[in-house]
Amino acid sequence: MSSADTADGPAFFVGFGVLLLLAPFLFLLPMSPLPLVPMIIAFIVLCAAVVGLSLWLLPVAKGVLLNLQLHHGAEEASFKPGSED
C-alpha cells in the first residue's frame, strides 16, 4: 500500500469527533450535585466511552480515508525543480 498513506488523519478526525460529542458531559459532570462515589463512577464510564468509541471508530475512519485516497488518486506532494510558481 505504498500508493496511499492515511498517516494521522483517522486518529485526528476520530479523536476530534469523539471529544466533540463527549466533552460537554466531561465539563458538566464536575458541576453536578452528585456525591463523590457516583461522580467517580460517572467519570470512569465516560472515560471508557471515549476509549471504546475511539477504538471502534478508528478502523472505520482509516478505511474511509484510505478508500478516498485511492479513489481520487491522492499522493504525497513532491518538489519538481524548475517549476516554481
GROMACS elastic network, one bead per residue, 0.5 to 0.9 nm:
[ bonds ]
;  ai    aj funct       b0    kb
    1     4     6  0.59566   500
    1     5     6  0.73915   500
    2     5     6  0.69224   500
    3    69     6  0.88088   500
    3    70     6  0.76835   500
    3    73     6  0.84519   500
    3    74     6  0.82553   500
    3    75     6  0.67027   500
    3    76     6  0.86836   500
    4    66     6  0.66382   500
    4    67     6  0.89108   500
    4    69     6  0.62314   500
    4    70     6  0.64583   500
    4    73     6  0.83602   500
    4    74     6  0.71162   500
    4    75     6  0.63866   500
    4    76     6  0.81743   500
    5    65     6  0.89529   500
    5    66     6  0.70034   500
    5    69     6  0.80461   500
    5    75     6  0.81857   500
    5    76     6  0.84524   500
    6     9     6  0.57846   500
    6    10     6  0.70339   500
    6    62     6  0.68517   500
    6    65     6  0.63992   500
    6    66     6  0.60132   500
    6    69     6  0.79686   500
    7    10     6  0.76508   500
    7    11     6  0.86079   500
    8    11     6  0.54179   500
    8    12     6  0.61991   500
    8    13     6  0.87746   500
    9    12     6  0.52133   500
    9    13     6  0.62248   500
    9    14     6  0.85331   500
    9    61     6  0.84865   500
    9    62     6  0.78746   500
    9    65     6  0.77069   500
   10    13     6  0.52759   500
   10    14     6  0.59284   500
   10    15     6  0.82436   500
   10    57     6  0.88308   500
   10    58     6  0.62608   500
   10    59     6  0.81975   500
   10    60     6  0.85760   500
   10    61     6  0.52195   500
   10    62     6  0.52649   500
   10    63     6  0.87962   500
   10    64     6  0.87016   500
   10    65     6  0.70903   500
   11    14     6  0.52873   500
   11    15     6  0.57862   500
   11    16     6  0.82650   500
   11    54     6  0.83817   500
   11    58     6  0.65709   500
   11    61     6  0.80855   500
   11    62     6  0.82677   500
   12    15     6  0.52461   500
   12    16     6  0.59310   500
   12    17     6  0.84327   500
   13    16     6  0.51663   500
   13    17     6  0.59906   500
   13    18     6  0.84977   500
   13    58     6  0.89764   500
   13    61     6  0.78345   500
   14    17     6  0.51382   500
   14    18     6  0.59717   500
   14    19     6  0.83944   500
   14    53     6  0.87406   500
   14    54     6  0.62226   500
   14    55     6  0.89755   500
   14    57     6  0.65907   500
   14    58     6  0.63972   500
   14    61     6  0.70944   500
   15    18     6  0.53285   500
   15    19     6  0.60340   500
   15    20     6  0.83083   500
   15    50     6  0.87060   500
   15    54     6  0.65984   500
   15    58     6  0.88776   500
   16    19     6  0.53764   500
   16    20     6  0.59304   500
   16    21     6  0.86670   500
   17    21     6  0.62970   500
   17    22     6  0.87254   500
   18    21     6  0.51838   500
   18    22     6  0.61507   500
   18    23     6  0.81345   500
   18    50     6  0.65304   500
   18    53     6  0.70460   500
   18    54     6  0.66821   500
   19    22     6  0.50439   500
   19    23     6  0.51415   500
   19    24     6  0.85611   500
   19    50     6  0.72835   500
   20    23     6  0.56662   500
   20    24     6  0.76956   500
   21    24     6  0.71574   500
   21    25     6  0.84156   500
   22    25     6  0.55437   500
   22    26     6  0.65388   500
   22    27     6  0.89593   500
   22    46     6  0.76489   500
   22    49     6  0.84159   500
   22    50     6  0.72458   500
   23    27     6  0.61235   500
   23    28     6  0.85213   500
   24    27     6  0.51481   500
   24    28     6  0.60148   500
   24    29     6  0.84111   500
   25    28     6  0.51391   500
   25    29     6  0.58047   500
   25    46     6  0.79205   500
   26    29     6  0.55081   500
   26    30     6  0.75494   500
   26    43     6  0.74499   500
   26    46     6  0.72992   500
   26    47     6  0.88062   500
   27    30     6  0.65598   500
   27    31     6  0.77238   500
   28    31     6  0.53944   500
   28    32     6  0.65739   500
   29    32     6  0.52513   500
   29    33     6  0.86619   500
   29    34     6  0.84983   500
   29    39     6  0.72687   500
   29    42     6  0.78908   500
   29    43     6  0.77904   500
   30    33     6  0.81499   500
   30    34     6  0.85260   500
   30    39     6  0.76117   500
   31    34     6  0.85550   500
   32    35     6  0.88600   500
   32    39     6  0.83279   500
   33    39     6  0.88955   500
   34    37     6  0.81920   500
   34    38     6  0.63954   500
   34    39     6  0.58917   500
   35    38     6  0.58909   500
   35    39     6  0.62489   500
   35    40     6  0.88452   500
   36    39     6  0.51207   500
   36    40     6  0.61955   500
   36    41     6  0.87003   500
   37    40     6  0.51655   500
   37    41     6  0.62696   500
   37    42     6  0.86270   500
   38    42     6  0.60464   500
   38    43     6  0.86008   500
   39    43     6  0.62093   500
   39    44     6  0.86426   500
   40    43     6  0.50822   500
   40    44     6  0.62365   500
   40    45     6  0.86418   500
   41    44     6  0.50658   500
   41    45     6  0.61732   500
   41    46     6  0.86123   500
   42    45     6  0.50360   500
   42    46     6  0.61048   500
   42    47     6  0.85381   500
   43    46     6  0.50666   500
   43    47     6  0.60413   500
   43    48     6  0.84545   500
   44    47     6  0.51221   500
   44    48     6  0.60636   500
   44    49     6  0.85181   500
   45    48     6  0.50602   500
   45    49     6  0.61077   500
   45    50     6  0.87020   500
   46    50     6  0.62330   500
   46    51     6  0.86961   500
   47    50     6  0.50869   500
   47    51     6  0.62624   500
   47    52     6  0.84406   500
   48    51     6  0.51809   500
   48    52     6  0.58044   500
   48    53     6  0.82647   500
   49    52     6  0.50877   500
   49    53     6  0.57535   500
   49    54     6  0.82011   500
   50    53     6  0.53873   500
   50    54     6  0.60151   500
   50    55     6  0.85777   500
   51    54     6  0.51716   500
   51    55     6  0.61213   500
   51    56     6  0.85138   500
   52    55     6  0.52342   500
   52    56     6  0.60438   500
   52    57     6  0.85812   500
   53    56     6  0.50495   500
   53    57     6  0.60609   500
   53    58     6  0.85176   500
   54    57     6  0.52518   500
   54    58     6  0.59717   500
   55    58     6  0.54243   500
   55    59     6  0.75879   500
   56    59     6  0.69047   500
   56    60     6  0.76129   500
   57    60     6  0.52361   500
   57    61     6  0.61111   500
   57    62     6  0.85935   500
   58    61     6  0.51727   500
   58    62     6  0.60785   500
   58    63     6  0.85895   500
   59    62     6  0.50452   500
   59    63     6  0.61278   500
   59    64     6  0.86086   500
   60    63     6  0.51841   500
   60    64     6  0.62183   500
   60    65     6  0.86989   500
   61    64     6  0.50641   500
   61    65     6  0.61035   500
   61    66     6  0.84040   500
   62    65     6  0.52829   500
   62    66     6  0.59581   500
   62    67     6  0.84708   500
   63    66     6  0.51429   500
   63    67     6  0.60345   500
   63    68     6  0.85068   500
   64    67     6  0.52380   500
   64    68     6  0.61539   500
   64    69     6  0.86799   500
   65    68     6  0.50271   500
   65    69     6  0.61686   500
   65    70     6  0.86360   500
   66    69     6  0.51435   500
   66    70     6  0.62259   500
   66    71     6  0.85315   500
   67    70     6  0.51041   500
   67    71     6  0.59057   500
   67    72     6  0.84825   500
   68    71     6  0.51026   500
   68    72     6  0.60748   500
   68    73     6  0.82870   500
   68    74     6  0.82031   500
   69    72     6  0.53904   500
   69    73     6  0.58016   500
   69    75     6  0.75981   500
   70    73     6  0.51202   500
   70    74     6  0.65350   500
   70    75     6  0.87831   500
   71    74     6  0.79194   500
   75    78     6  0.88190   500
   79    83     6  0.83185   500
   80    83     6  0.59326   500
   80    84     6  0.82666   500
   81    84     6  0.75013   500
